[in-house]
């Protein structure tokens, strides 16, 4: 989110530390990353279709899946 009256801040967290980045050069890098991810990401429907297709390829159709669940 961006607000006109507040400068952007990037919050990074990992297992041992937390960092806030506030310098424009630092936050601009993450803005570019988020923009690239948004442009690359599939839509909700495209994601559902991909997951469904992969599940069928990996596990077969519904009948195959039910059979695998029953018989291991």
C-alpha positions in Angstrom: 0.0 0.0 0.0 1.1 3.5 -0.6 0.0 6.8 0.9 0.7 10.2 -0.4 1.7 11.7 2.9 3.8 8.7 4.1 7.1 7.4 2.6 7.2 3.7 1.8 8.8 1.3 4.2 9.9 -2.3 3.6 9.6 -4.8 6.5 11.8 -7.9 6.3 11.7 -10.7 8.8 13.6 -13.9 9.1 14.5 -16.4 11.8 17.0 -14.2 13.6 16.2 -10.6 12.8 13.8 -8.0 11.6 14.8 -5.0 9.4 12.9 -1.9 8.2 14.2 -0.3 5.0 13.3 3.3 4.5 15.7 4.8 2.0 14.1 5.5 -1.4 16.8 3.4 -3.2 16.0 0.4 -0.9 12.2 0.6 -1.1 12.3 1.2 -4.9 14.0 -2.2 -5.3 11.2 -3.9 -3.5 8.5 -1.9 -5.4 10.1 -3.2 -8.6 10.0 -6.8 -7.3 6.3 -6.6 -6.2 5.4 -5.0 -9.6 7.2 -7.8 -11.5 5.5 -10.5 -9.4 2.1 -8.9 -10.0 2.7 -8.8 -13.7 3.9 -12.4 -13.8 1.4 -14.0 -11.4 -1.5 -16.1 -12.8 -5.0 -14.9 -12.2 -7.2 -16.8 -9.7 -8.8 -18.8 -12.5 -5.5 -19.6 -14.2 -4.1 -20.8 -10.9 -7.1 -23.1 -10.3 -6.7 -24.5 -13.8 -3.0 -25.1 -13.4 -3.4 -26.8 -10.1 -6.2 -28.9 -11.4 -4.2 -29.9 -14.5 -1.1 -30.8 -12.4 -3.2 -32.8 -9.9 -4.7 -34.9 -12.7 -1.3 -35.4 -14.3 0.2 -36.5 -11.0 -2.6 -38.4 -9.4 -5.0 -39.2 -12.3 -8.6 -38.5 -12.4 -11.1 -38.6 -9.5 -11.6 -42.3 -9.9 -7.8 -42.9 -9.7 -7.5 -40.7 -6.7 -10.3 -42.5 -4.8 -8.8 -45.8 -5.6 -5.3 -44.7 -4.4 -6.9 -43.4 -1.2 -8.6 -46.8 -0.6 -5.8 -49.1 -1.6 -2.7 -47.0 -0.8 
